[in-house]
Amino acid sequence: MSGKAEPKDWDLASREKRPSPLGSTLFVGLRAADAVLQYHILRQGWATDAVTYLGGQAVPTVGAGPLGLTPYGAVLTALGAGTSFKHVLWQVAISEQEMKPGAAVLISAFNTLFNSANTLLLAWALSSAAPVDLPPSASIGEVLLSSPSLLTGVSLFGLGIVTELFSEFQRKAFKAKPENKGKPYGGGLWSLATNINYGGYTLWRTGYAMAAAGPVWGLAIGGWFFYDFASRAIPVLDRYCTDKVRLSWYVTVF
């Protein structure tokens, strides 16, 4: 037998519908804490200090804008907070699956790692999508319009977040009806793609990365998540759905 791991070995989701107060609370707390962490990395100058320490040229992130940041720093902080909001909302209002404590920690750490990479890269002049030659008094609107990468990234982020959340709420509403128990949902946004929620996630991850460090970083992150979903997450979900249909057929027949 080959020692190669099966796709199911890489799945953190339990797929079991049961309460998990400890794991859920841990997940919500860690994801909320990440928003605070990303803010402090910029507000305390940790990102610029790290860039300078490594010999790079830093982009200022502390200023007279919202939250004591530059307008660009404030926009990226809002994107980081948006990822936390999305995950918290999903956990408390959408998900019915068990969230094991171990999975809560790993998923939170995974997202914090990617968010922190964006936060550090936005403070490095070589990679940052921050607009240049703007006065310190520039508004957030002026900052957005002065950087195509930032504007495109923010747009993709918003589209991805809305797509993922709205599709999940549509499916939840469908599943809440007793007559739809055990049935797959293919209406609404799900009529556009079988795994539209994964597509939304990939879009906002791409947009966040692009807003932080330009199109090369954005496409690299988007490509990685696309590959991961196509080669791991979607096959795992397909296997789960196939087994569930087989079990339903067996129970019905016998």
Buried (B, 14 or more C-beta within 10 A) or exposed (E): EEEEEEBEEEBBBBEEEEEBEEBBBBBBEBBBEBBEBBBBBBBEBBBBEBBBEEEBEBBBBBBEBBEBBBBBBBBBBBBBBBBBBBBBBBBEEEBEBBBBBEBBBEBBEEBBEBBBBBBBBBBBEEBBBBBEEBEEEBEBEBBBEBBBBBBBBBBBBBBBBBBBBBBBBBBBEBBEEEEEEEEEBEEBBBEEEBBBBBBBBBBBBBBBBBBBBBBEBBBBBBEBBBEBBEEBBBBBBEBBEEEEEEEEEEEEEE
